[in-house]
Amino acid sequence: MHFRTFIFTVLLSCSAWGSDASPGGTPGEKSTDLSKDIKEMWRVTKLENENFSASSDQAISAANRVFNTIELKKLSKDEIIKTLRLDLRSPEYGYVAPFWPVKKGTLVLRFDSGMYGWQFNLYFDKKAICKKVERQWIH
């Protein structure tokens, strides 16, 4: 690779950092319209040559903002289900199994385009109170 091509590639990659063009959204970005982002994070798109749908790019970025904004620790499982509007999850969404392994009893919320996305693992105590939220990048 020529030096100029290398520099151009690096500059192009860096210019996408912090923009919506960045896979997964901007690190640390919080939602300015939580209700809209919660609805958006459940949006799916039909995959070509597949019999199911996956998360849209916008949905993955919205999930990033939602999980950066809402403090889920210390909420009950029922409160989390209502807060994150799991009722909006499409039955056509195909990536319901975890991408990364998890312990039994973990609530896994996966937002995956088929190319990349987020997996959020929610761990609960014996009283169904969230004690930990783990974020994992899907690649």
Sequence and secondary structure as in RCSB ss.txt:
>XXXX:A:sequence
MHFRTFIFTVLLSCSAWGSDASPGGTPGEKSTDLSKDIKEMWRVTKLENENFSASSDQAISAANRVFNTIELKKL
SKDEIIKTLRLDLRSPEYGYVAPFWPVKKGTLVLRFDSGMYGWQFNLYFDKKAICKKVERQWIH
>XXXX:A:secstr
  HHHHHHHHHHHHHHTTSTTSTT  TT   SSHHHHHHHHT EEE TTSSSEEE HHHHHHHHHHHHH   TT 
BHHHHHHHTTGGGS TTB   S SS   TT EEEEEE SS EEEEEEEE TTSBEEEEEEEEE 
